[in-house]
Amino acid sequence: MPTDAGVPAGGRDGGALRIAMVGTRGVPARYGGFETAVEEVGRRLARRGHDVVVYSRAHEADAGVREHLGMRRVVVPAVRRRSLETLSHTALSVGHLVAARRPDAAFVFNAANAPLLPVLRAARVPVATHVDGLEWQRAKWGPTGQRYYRRAEELAVRWSDALIADAPGIAAYYAEEFGVPTTLLTYGAPVLGDIGADRLPELGLEPDGYHLVVARFEPENHVDVLVAGYVASAARLPLVVVGSAPYADAYTARVRAAAGDDPRVRLVGGVWDAPLLDQLYAHARTYLHGHSVGGTNPSLLRAIGAGTATVAWDVSFNRDVLGDDGVHVADAGGVARAVEDAERSPVAAHARGGRCGNGPARTTGTTWPRGTRRSRGTCVRAACPARSAGRGACRPCSGRA
């Protein structure tokens, strides 16, 4: 990936900071948008000379790994229950960082962790909260969970020193709902370039010979609708569905029911092999993206980086990323028409994908470094207002930068 040209290793100004990143599954990134942001921003901050510690959950593939791309990993446990996993892991992470060497600033990901912010404030740790998408709209949480998320948003606004959003739609929501500004951290699309196709035969596939869905199995990702729309179509190329989710047996059954006995639909489960996944994105005729509430999604960005024609659910988050270069749908009928059009006019589909991939603001080389600069600026402003105003370090920060 491109380096941050012109940035000295020790930081642009004011010395290095100690930065903690809390509230995600951690690094290496292999799950979702928050983890992608932690890895991409965290490693660039570390490259600039900052001391970055990422609180992570255990994964068998990472046993014994204490450092990743210049970031220090601290692994703490979590209660393996959907309603408690995130909050329990964050609580233990916060306890550790308060008891250990206090950081200059902490990034807390996910507004659901807001009840723990007073602990950090009591320890005089400045906090920037990276708010999630509209989690209270997710059906999986039920009425009690949805009320919790709504309340957590209010607490994040009240107790954070700064708020970060990953999509203009999320920033607008916080401005309209709470009257507060956010720092916009726009995610970058990894430019996949010339990707081989030698792994595709493992799944019985050929380049440009299938449609692709990659998604966590949750109702707001509309995997069942995408599958139902495809099944109702006259598409000839198969549909490859990559994905699963913990605690999602009922929704997985809905996806399987939508597929029925259609031999064109291939439910392959989760694919954690990054090179294989890159080839799947790069060589699909279309990528179908049903996400609707989570802000900017890394799977959408990966498809853009591959230059693949994208059919996306018609919401502001997806339009912010794709603009007019994507096909936007709102129901199964729209999905059916989109895949049929892509098979009827492959040249037009490829051209549309190329326009997505060539957007100058949608490449890793311009967006992640910009997001890193904004993240560092947020840390400086939160940790030391005097330094951010160019007056040197204030008394609490002196000797710690």
FIMAR-903759 format. One record per residue (C-alpha): residue number from 0; x, y negated, z negated. Coordinates in Angstrom, 2 decimals. Example, Ala and Ser with C-alpha at 12.3 -4.5 7.8 and 13.67 -1.06 7.14 Angstrom:
2
+-----+---------+---------+---------+
: num :    east :   north :      up :
+-----+---------+---------+---------+
:   0 :   12.30 :    4.50 :   -7.80 :
:   1 :   13.67 :    1.06 :   -7.14 :
+-----+---------+---------+---------+
***
This chain:
401
+-----+---------+---------+---------+
: num :    east :   north :      up :
+-----+---------+---------+---------+
:   0 :    0.00 :    0.00 :    0.00 :
:   1 :    1.12 :   -3.57 :    0.52 :
:   2 :    3.06 :   -5.22 :   -2.24 :
:   3 :    2.18 :   -8.59 :   -3.72 :
:   4 :    4.53 :  -10.64 :   -1.58 :
:   5 :    6.37 :  -13.43 :   -3.29 :
:   6 :    5.47 :  -12.41 :   -6.84 :
:   7 :    8.46 :  -11.83 :   -9.11 :
:   8 :    8.41 :   -8.66 :  -11.19 :
:   9 :    8.31 :  -10.56 :  -14.44 :
:  10 :    5.16 :  -12.48 :  -13.57 :
:  11 :    4.45 :  -15.74 :  -11.80 :
:  12 :    4.60 :  -17.94 :  -14.90 :
:  13 :    4.39 :  -17.89 :  -18.66 :
:  14 :    5.97 :  -14.49 :  -19.22 :
:  15 :    4.51 :  -11.02 :  -19.53 :
:  16 :    1.29 :  -10.14 :  -21.33 :
:  17 :    0.25 :   -7.04 :  -23.22 :
:  18 :   -3.05 :   -5.96 :  -21.66 :
:  19 :   -5.36 :   -3.14 :  -22.74 :
:  20 :   -7.97 :   -1.62 :  -20.43 :
:  21 :  -10.82 :    0.08 :  -22.26 :
:  22 :  -14.18 :    1.67 :  -21.49 :
:  23 :  -13.59 :    3.90 :  -18.44 :
:  24 :  -12.48 :    7.46 :  -17.77 :
:  25 :   -9.05 :    5.94 :  -17.18 :
:  26 :   -6.30 :    6.81 :  -14.76 :
:  27 :   -5.52 :    8.48 :  -12.44 :
:  28 :   -8.72 :    7.20 :  -10.80 :
:  29 :  -10.92 :   10.05 :   -9.66 :
:  30 :  -14.45 :    9.09 :  -10.60 :
:  31 :  -15.96 :    5.69 :   -9.77 :
:  32 :  -15.66 :    1.97 :   -9.24 :
:  33 :  -14.43 :    1.04 :  -12.69 :
:  34 :  -11.66 :    3.62 :  -12.56 :
:  35 :  -10.65 :    2.39 :   -9.11 :
:  36 :  -10.47 :   -1.18 :  -10.40 :
:  37 :   -8.38 :   -0.13 :  -13.40 :
:  38 :   -5.89 :    1.70 :  -11.19 :
:  39 :   -5.61 :   -0.91 :   -8.45 :
:  40 :   -5.47 :   -3.97 :  -10.71 :
:  41 :   -3.59 :   -2.29 :  -13.56 :
:  42 :   -0.73 :   -1.05 :  -11.42 :
:  43 :   -0.31 :   -4.45 :   -9.80 :
:  44 :   -0.27 :   -6.14 :  -13.20 :
:  45 :    2.35 :   -3.61 :  -14.32 :
:  46 :    4.37 :   -4.32 :  -11.18 :
:  47 :    4.38 :   -7.99 :  -12.15 :
:  48 :    6.02 :   -7.07 :  -15.44 :
:  49 :    3.00 :   -6.96 :  -17.74 :
:  50 :    2.64 :   -4.20 :  -20.34 :
:  51 :   -0.59 :   -2.43 :  -19.34 :
:  52 :   -2.13 :    0.34 :  -21.44 :
:  53 :   -5.14 :    2.26 :  -20.14 :
:  54 :   -7.31 :    4.24 :  -22.52 :
:  55 :   -8.26 :    7.45 :  -20.73 :
:  56 :  -10.31 :   10.61 :  -21.22 :
:  57 :   -8.71 :   14.01 :  -21.11 :
:  58 :   -8.54 :   15.84 :  -17.79 :
:  59 :   -6.83 :   19.17 :  -17.24 :
:  60 :   -4.96 :   17.84 :  -14.21 :
:  61 :   -3.36 :   15.07 :  -16.28 :
:  62 :   -2.31 :   16.98 :  -19.39 :
:  63 :    0.87 :   15.47 :  -20.79 :
:  64 :    0.89 :   12.50 :  -18.39 :
:  65 :    1.78 :    9.41 :  -20.42 :
:  66 :    2.39 :    6.96 :  -17.59 :
:  67 :    0.73 :    6.44 :  -14.23 :
:  68 :    1.89 :    3.90 :  -11.64 :
:  69 :    3.61 :    1.83 :  -14.31 :
:  70 :    0.62 :    1.87 :  -16.70 :
:  71 :    0.79 :    3.59 :  -20.07 :
:  72 :   -1.95 :    6.17 :  -20.72 :
:  73 :   -3.46 :    6.69 :  -24.15 :
:  74 :   -5.81 :    9.68 :  -24.16 :
:  75 :   -8.58 :    9.71 :  -26.76 :
:  76 :  -11.51 :   12.14 :  -27.06 :
:  77 :  -15.21 :   11.55 :  -26.41 :
:  78 :  -18.48 :   13.16 :  -27.44 :
:  79 :  -19.54 :   15.26 :  -24.44 :
:  80 :  -23.13 :   14.06 :  -24.30 :
:  81 :  -24.44 :   11.67 :  -21.66 :
:  82 :  -25.91 :    9.15 :  -24.07 :
:  83 :  -22.79 :    9.09 :  -26.28 :
:  84 :  -19.79 :    9.84 :  -24.07 :
:  85 :  -18.93 :    6.29 :  -22.98 :
:  86 :  -19.60 :    4.57 :  -26.29 :
:  87 :  -17.82 :    7.20 :  -28.40 :
:  88 :  -14.72 :    7.09 :  -26.21 :
:  89 :  -14.64 :    3.29 :  -26.28 :
:  90 :  -15.11 :    3.21 :  -30.05 :
:  91 :  -12.09 :    5.46 :  -30.59 :
:  92 :  -10.10 :    3.46 :  -28.04 :
:  93 :  -10.91 :    0.18 :  -29.77 :
:  94 :   -9.97 :    1.69 :  -33.13 :
:  95 :   -6.61 :    2.77 :  -31.74 :
:  96 :   -5.72 :   -0.53 :  -30.09 :
:  97 :   -6.70 :   -2.52 :  -33.20 :
:  98 :   -4.59 :   -0.27 :  -35.42 :
:  99 :   -1.69 :   -0.21 :  -32.97 :
: 100 :    0.25 :   -3.13 :  -31.55 :
: 101 :   -2.36 :   -5.78 :  -30.84 :
: 102 :   -2.60 :   -6.73 :  -27.13 :
: 103 :   -2.70 :  -10.30 :  -25.86 :
: 104 :   -5.99 :   -9.53 :  -24.14 :
: 105 :   -8.31 :   -6.62 :  -23.44 :
: 106 :  -10.41 :   -5.77 :  -20.44 :
: 107 :  -13.54 :   -3.95 :  -21.61 :
: 108 :  -15.37 :   -2.24 :  -18.77 :
: 109 :  -19.13 :   -1.69 :  -18.86 :
: 110 :  -21.55 :   -3.97 :  -20.71 :
: 111 :  -22.82 :   -0.89 :  -22.56 :
: 112 :  -19.71 :   -1.18 :  -24.75 :
: 113 :  -20.72 :   -4.66 :  -25.96 :
: 114 :  -21.62 :   -3.53 :  -29.54 :
: 115 :  -17.91 :   -2.88 :  -30.06 :
: 116 :  -16.79 :   -6.37 :  -29.05 :
: 117 :  -17.08 :   -7.81 :  -32.60 :
: 118 :  -14.39 :   -5.36 :  -33.72 :
: 119 :  -12.00 :   -6.81 :  -31.15 :
: 120 :  -12.98 :  -10.36 :  -32.00 :
: 121 :  -12.39 :   -9.69 :  -35.71 :
: 122 :   -8.90 :   -8.47 :  -34.78 :
: 123 :   -8.39 :  -11.68 :  -32.75 :
: 124 :   -8.08 :   -9.79 :  -29.46 :
: 125 :   -9.44 :  -11.94 :  -26.59 :
: 126 :  -11.86 :   -9.95 :  -24.42 :
: 127 :  -12.85 :  -10.09 :  -20.76 :
: 128 :  -15.83 :   -7.81 :  -20.14 :
: 129 :  -16.17 :   -6.31 :  -16.67 :
: 130 :  -19.95 :   -5.95 :  -16.48 :
: 131 :  -21.44 :   -3.04 :  -14.59 :
: 132 :  -24.15 :   -3.06 :  -11.96 :
: 133 :  -27.76 :   -3.21 :  -13.09 :
: 134 :  -27.52 :   -0.09 :  -15.26 :
: 135 :  -30.86 :   -0.73 :  -16.94 :
: 136 :  -32.49 :    0.05 :  -13.60 :
: 137 :  -31.17 :    3.61 :  -13.57 :
: 138 :  -33.92 :    6.15 :  -14.20 :
: 139 :  -31.50 :    8.62 :  -15.81 :
: 140 :  -31.35 :    6.54 :  -19.00 :
: 141 :  -35.07 :    6.62 :  -19.78 :
: 142 :  -36.94 :    3.77 :  -21.52 :
: 143 :  -34.76 :    3.74 :  -24.65 :
: 144 :  -31.51 :    3.73 :  -22.68 :
: 145 :  -32.78 :    1.03 :  -20.34 :
: 146 :  -33.70 :   -1.21 :  -23.27 :
: 147 :  -30.25 :   -0.59 :  -24.74 :
: 148 :  -28.53 :   -1.67 :  -21.53 :
: 149 :  -30.61 :   -4.85 :  -21.31 :
: 150 :  -29.69 :   -5.74 :  -24.88 :
: 151 :  -26.04 :   -4.85 :  -24.27 :
: 152 :  -25.91 :   -7.34 :  -21.38 :
: 153 :  -27.03 :  -10.09 :  -23.77 :
: 154 :  -24.39 :   -9.09 :  -26.32 :
: 155 :  -21.66 :   -9.01 :  -23.67 :
: 156 :  -22.55 :  -12.57 :  -22.72 :
: 157 :  -22.52 :  -13.66 :  -26.37 :
: 158 :  -19.33 :  -11.93 :  -27.52 :
: 159 :  -17.00 :  -11.96 :  -24.50 :
: 160 :  -14.39 :  -14.63 :  -23.88 :
: 161 :  -14.89 :  -14.10 :  -20.14 :
: 162 :  -17.11 :  -12.03 :  -17.84 :
: 163 :  -16.03 :  -10.28 :  -14.63 :
: 164 :  -18.34 :   -9.14 :  -11.82 :
: 165 :  -17.40 :   -6.99 :   -8.83 :
: 166 :  -20.08 :   -8.24 :   -6.42 :
: 167 :  -21.69 :  -11.59 :   -5.60 :
: 168 :  -25.08 :  -10.06 :   -6.40 :
: 169 :  -23.96 :   -9.21 :   -9.94 :
: 170 :  -22.48 :  -12.68 :  -10.40 :
: 171 :  -25.76 :  -14.21 :   -9.24 :
: 172 :  -27.73 :  -12.02 :  -11.64 :
: 173 :  -25.71 :  -13.21 :  -14.67 :
: 174 :  -25.96 :  -16.82 :  -13.52 :
: 175 :  -29.74 :  -16.61 :  -13.09 :
: 176 :  -30.54 :  -14.38 :  -16.07 :
: 177 :  -28.14 :  -15.84 :  -18.65 :
: 178 :  -26.88 :  -19.09 :  -17.16 :
: 179 :  -23.23 :  -18.05 :  -17.44 :
: 180 :  -20.37 :  -17.98 :  -14.90 :
: 181 :  -18.38 :  -14.87 :  -14.05 :
: 182 :  -15.01 :  -14.27 :  -12.43 :
: 183 :  -15.57 :  -12.42 :   -9.15 :
: 184 :  -13.19 :   -9.49 :   -8.71 :
: 185 :  -13.81 :   -8.32 :   -5.15 :
: 186 :  -12.67 :   -4.74 :   -4.59 :
: 187 :  -10.36 :   -3.83 :   -1.72 :
: 188 :  -11.00 :   -1.26 :    0.99 :
: 189 :   -8.07 :    1.20 :    1.29 :
: 190 :   -6.90 :    1.11 :    4.90 :
: 191 :   -6.63 :    4.78 :    5.84 :
: 192 :   -5.01 :    4.20 :    9.23 :
: 193 :   -4.20 :    7.18 :   11.45 :
: 194 :   -5.51 :   10.12 :    9.42 :
: 195 :   -4.96 :   13.66 :   10.67 :
: 196 :   -7.74 :   16.23 :   10.93 :
: 197 :   -5.89 :   19.41 :   10.03 :
: 198 :   -7.90 :   19.97 :    6.83 :
: 199 :  -11.34 :   19.77 :    8.41 :
: 200 :  -11.38 :   23.43 :    9.57 :
: 201 :  -11.37 :   24.42 :    5.89 :
: 202 :  -14.99 :   23.25 :    5.87 :
: 203 :  -15.74 :   24.41 :    9.39 :
: 204 :  -15.77 :   20.86 :   10.76 :
: 205 :  -14.41 :   19.02 :   13.78 :
: 206 :  -13.52 :   15.32 :   14.19 :
: 207 :  -16.51 :   13.15 :   15.05 :
: 208 :  -18.65 :   16.24 :   14.56 :
: 209 :  -20.67 :   15.56 :   11.40 :
: 210 :  -22.43 :   12.95 :    9.28 :
: 211 :  -21.22 :   12.37 :    5.72 :
: 212 :  -22.64 :   11.54 :    2.29 :
: 213 :  -20.32 :   11.07 :   -0.70 :
: 214 :  -22.13 :   10.19 :   -3.91 :
: 215 :  -22.73 :   10.99 :   -7.53 :
: 216 :  -26.06 :   12.80 :   -7.78 :
: 217 :  -28.24 :   10.13 :   -9.38 :
: 218 :  -31.68 :    8.84 :   -8.30 :
: 219 :  -30.45 :    5.31 :   -7.57 :
: 220 :  -27.94 :    6.71 :   -5.08 :
: 221 :  -30.84 :    8.12 :   -3.01 :
: 222 :  -29.02 :   11.30 :   -2.03 :
: 223 :  -32.35 :   13.14 :   -1.81 :
: 224 :  -33.77 :   10.46 :    0.50 :
: 225 :  -30.69 :   10.54 :    2.73 :
: 226 :  -30.95 :   14.32 :    3.00 :
: 227 :  -34.71 :   14.19 :    3.62 :
: 228 :  -34.25 :   11.59 :    6.35 :
: 229 :  -31.58 :   13.65 :    8.04 :
: 230 :  -33.70 :   16.83 :    7.85 :
: 231 :  -36.58 :   14.97 :    9.51 :
: 232 :  -34.32 :   13.83 :   12.35 :
: 233 :  -33.42 :   15.51 :   15.60 :
: 234 :  -29.70 :   15.21 :   14.79 :
: 235 :  -27.47 :   17.88 :   16.23 :
: 236 :  -24.35 :   17.26 :   14.14 :
: 237 :  -24.39 :   18.72 :   10.60 :
: 238 :  -24.76 :   16.65 :    7.44 :
: 239 :  -21.98 :   17.19 :    4.88 :
: 240 :  -22.97 :   16.17 :    1.36 :
: 241 :  -20.07 :   15.72 :   -1.09 :
: 242 :  -21.04 :   15.14 :   -4.68 :
: 243 :  -22.35 :   16.31 :   -8.02 :
: 244 :  -22.79 :   14.80 :  -11.47 :
: 245 :  -22.65 :   15.91 :  -15.09 :
: 246 :  -26.04 :   16.12 :  -16.83 :
: 247 :  -27.88 :   15.98 :  -13.46 :
: 248 :  -29.43 :   19.42 :  -12.98 :
: 249 :  -32.93 :   18.08 :  -12.31 :
: 250 :  -31.79 :   15.61 :   -9.68 :
: 251 :  -29.50 :   18.19 :   -8.07 :
: 252 :  -32.58 :   20.40 :   -7.71 :
: 253 :  -34.33 :   17.51 :   -5.90 :
: 254 :  -31.44 :   17.22 :   -3.45 :
: 255 :  -31.50 :   20.96 :   -2.79 :
: 256 :  -35.26 :   20.85 :   -2.30 :
: 257 :  -34.87 :   18.05 :    0.24 :
: 258 :  -32.34 :   20.15 :    2.16 :
: 259 :  -34.58 :   23.19 :    2.05 :
: 260 :  -33.36 :   25.93 :    4.36 :
: 261 :  -32.12 :   23.56 :    7.06 :
: 262 :  -28.86 :   25.14 :    8.28 :
: 263 :  -27.55 :   21.74 :    9.38 :
: 264 :  -27.20 :   20.52 :    5.77 :
: 265 :  -24.04 :   21.56 :    3.94 :
: 266 :  -23.93 :   20.82 :    0.21 :
: 267 :  -20.23 :   21.25 :   -0.61 :
: 268 :  -20.19 :   19.92 :   -4.19 :
: 269 :  -17.48 :   17.66 :   -5.55 :
: 270 :  -14.26 :   17.26 :   -3.56 :
: 271 :  -11.34 :   16.07 :   -5.71 :
: 272 :   -8.68 :   16.75 :   -3.07 :
: 273 :   -7.85 :   13.18 :   -1.96 :
: 274 :   -6.20 :   14.07 :    1.40 :
: 275 :   -9.18 :   16.24 :    2.36 :
: 276 :  -11.61 :   13.53 :    1.28 :
: 277 :   -9.73 :   10.93 :    3.33 :
: 278 :  -10.05 :   13.14 :    6.41 :
: 279 :  -13.77 :   13.58 :    5.79 :
: 280 :  -14.28 :    9.81 :    5.70 :
: 281 :  -12.04 :    9.14 :    8.68 :
: 282 :  -13.59 :   11.63 :   11.09 :
: 283 :  -17.33 :   11.40 :   10.37 :
: 284 :  -19.68 :   10.10 :   13.06 :
: 285 :  -21.47 :    8.15 :   10.32 :
: 286 :  -21.15 :    7.65 :    6.60 :
: 287 :  -24.53 :    7.43 :    4.79 :
: 288 :  -24.48 :    5.29 :    1.64 :
: 289 :  -27.53 :    5.28 :   -0.61 :
: 290 :  -26.17 :    3.42 :   -3.65 :
: 291 :  -28.49 :    0.64 :   -4.81 :
: 292 :  -27.71 :   -0.68 :   -8.32 :
: 293 :  -24.01 :   -0.31 :   -9.08 :
: 294 :  -22.41 :   -3.35 :   -7.47 :
: 295 :  -19.51 :   -2.79 :   -5.07 :
: 296 :  -18.90 :    0.94 :   -4.65 :
: 297 :  -15.49 :    2.50 :   -3.84 :
: 298 :  -17.02 :    5.16 :   -1.62 :
: 299 :  -18.45 :    2.46 :    0.64 :
: 300 :  -15.09 :    0.72 :    0.72 :
: 301 :  -13.33 :    3.97 :    1.57 :
: 302 :  -15.61 :    4.48 :    4.56 :
: 303 :  -14.92 :    0.90 :    5.68 :
: 304 :  -11.19 :    1.47 :    5.31 :
: 305 :  -11.54 :    4.53 :    7.53 :
: 306 :  -13.34 :    2.51 :   10.21 :
: 307 :  -16.38 :    4.80 :   10.06 :
: 308 :  -19.82 :    3.62 :   11.15 :
: 309 :  -21.82 :    3.07 :    7.97 :
: 310 :  -25.53 :    3.41 :    7.26 :
: 311 :  -26.28 :    1.80 :    3.89 :
: 312 :  -29.24 :    1.31 :    1.60 :
: 313 :  -30.64 :   -2.17 :    2.12 :
: 314 :  -29.64 :   -4.06 :   -1.05 :
: 315 :  -27.62 :   -7.22 :   -1.57 :
: 316 :  -24.55 :   -5.36 :   -2.92 :
: 317 :  -24.17 :   -3.42 :    0.32 :
: 318 :  -24.97 :   -6.37 :    2.57 :
: 319 :  -22.32 :   -8.44 :    0.76 :
: 320 :  -19.72 :   -5.87 :    1.84 :
: 321 :  -20.96 :   -4.82 :    5.28 :
: 322 :  -22.62 :   -7.97 :    6.56 :
: 323 :  -24.10 :   -7.34 :   10.00 :
: 324 :  -21.62 :   -4.57 :   10.81 :
: 325 :  -23.59 :   -1.89 :    8.98 :
: 326 :  -26.98 :   -0.33 :    9.65 :
: 327 :  -29.26 :   -1.01 :    6.68 :
: 328 :  -32.11 :    1.36 :    5.77 :
: 329 :  -34.80 :    1.48 :    3.10 :
: 330 :  -36.44 :    4.86 :    3.55 :
: 331 :  -36.06 :    8.34 :    5.02 :
: 332 :  -37.45 :    7.19 :    8.36 :
: 333 :  -34.70 :    4.61 :    8.69 :
: 334 :  -32.09 :    7.28 :    7.94 :
: 335 :  -33.52 :    9.56 :   10.63 :
: 336 :  -33.42 :    6.80 :   13.24 :
: 337 :  -29.89 :    5.80 :   12.27 :
: 338 :  -28.35 :    9.26 :   12.69 :
: 339 :  -30.22 :    9.82 :   15.94 :
: 340 :  -28.99 :    6.48 :   17.29 :
: 341 :  -25.40 :    7.32 :   16.31 :
: 342 :  -25.58 :   10.61 :   18.19 :
: 343 :  -27.29 :    9.04 :   21.19 :
: 344 :  -24.73 :    6.18 :   21.39 :
: 345 :  -21.42 :    7.34 :   19.90 :
: 346 :  -19.43 :    4.53 :   21.55 :
: 347 :  -21.60 :    1.91 :   19.88 :
: 348 :  -21.32 :    3.72 :   16.53 :
: 349 :  -17.53 :    3.83 :   16.76 :
: 350 :  -17.37 :    0.15 :   17.70 :
: 351 :  -19.52 :   -0.75 :   14.70 :
: 352 :  -17.24 :    1.25 :   12.42 :
: 353 :  -14.20 :   -0.48 :   13.88 :
: 354 :  -15.67 :   -3.89 :   13.11 :
: 355 :  -16.26 :   -2.84 :    9.50 :
: 356 :  -12.69 :   -1.61 :    9.13 :
: 357 :  -11.12 :   -4.68 :   10.70 :
: 358 :  -12.81 :   -7.29 :    8.53 :
: 359 :   -9.91 :   -9.44 :    7.21 :
: 360 :  -11.43 :   -9.79 :    3.72 :
: 361 :  -12.07 :   -6.06 :    3.42 :
: 362 :   -8.56 :   -4.70 :    3.34 :
: 363 :   -6.49 :   -3.64 :    0.39 :
: 364 :   -3.69 :   -5.92 :    1.54 :
: 365 :   -5.69 :   -9.08 :    0.86 :
: 366 :   -8.37 :   -8.23 :   -1.68 :
: 367 :   -6.78 :   -6.22 :   -4.49 :
: 368 :   -3.82 :   -8.62 :   -4.90 :
: 369 :   -6.29 :  -11.52 :   -5.02 :
: 370 :   -8.32 :   -9.64 :   -7.64 :
: 371 :   -5.15 :   -9.02 :   -9.62 :
: 372 :   -4.32 :  -12.72 :   -9.65 :
: 373 :   -7.82 :  -13.52 :  -10.84 :
: 374 :   -7.62 :  -10.81 :  -13.52 :
: 375 :   -4.32 :  -12.14 :  -14.80 :
: 376 :   -5.70 :  -15.66 :  -14.80 :
: 377 :   -8.68 :  -14.45 :  -16.81 :
: 378 :   -6.32 :  -12.84 :  -19.33 :
: 379 :   -4.27 :  -16.02 :  -19.67 :
: 380 :   -7.32 :  -18.21 :  -20.14 :
: 381 :   -8.77 :  -15.84 :  -22.73 :
: 382 :   -5.52 :  -15.22 :  -24.59 :
: 383 :   -4.11 :  -18.72 :  -24.57 :
: 384 :   -6.07 :  -21.75 :  -23.38 :
: 385 :   -3.02 :  -24.00 :  -23.83 :
: 386 :   -0.91 :  -21.84 :  -21.54 :
: 387 :   -3.65 :  -21.71 :  -18.90 :
: 388 :   -3.75 :  -25.54 :  -18.96 :
: 389 :   -0.01 :  -25.68 :  -18.37 :
: 390 :    0.92 :  -26.88 :  -21.87 :
: 391 :    3.01 :  -23.86 :  -22.86 :
: 392 :    2.05 :  -21.20 :  -25.36 :
: 393 :   -0.23 :  -22.11 :  -28.23 :
: 394 :    0.78 :  -21.17 :  -31.76 :
: 395 :   -1.01 :  -17.76 :  -31.96 :
: 396 :    0.59 :  -16.70 :  -28.69 :
: 397 :    4.09 :  -18.04 :  -29.18 :
: 398 :    6.67 :  -15.32 :  -29.32 :
: 399 :    4.22 :  -12.74 :  -27.98 :
: 400 :    4.33 :  -13.52 :  -24.26 :
+-----+---------+---------+---------+
***
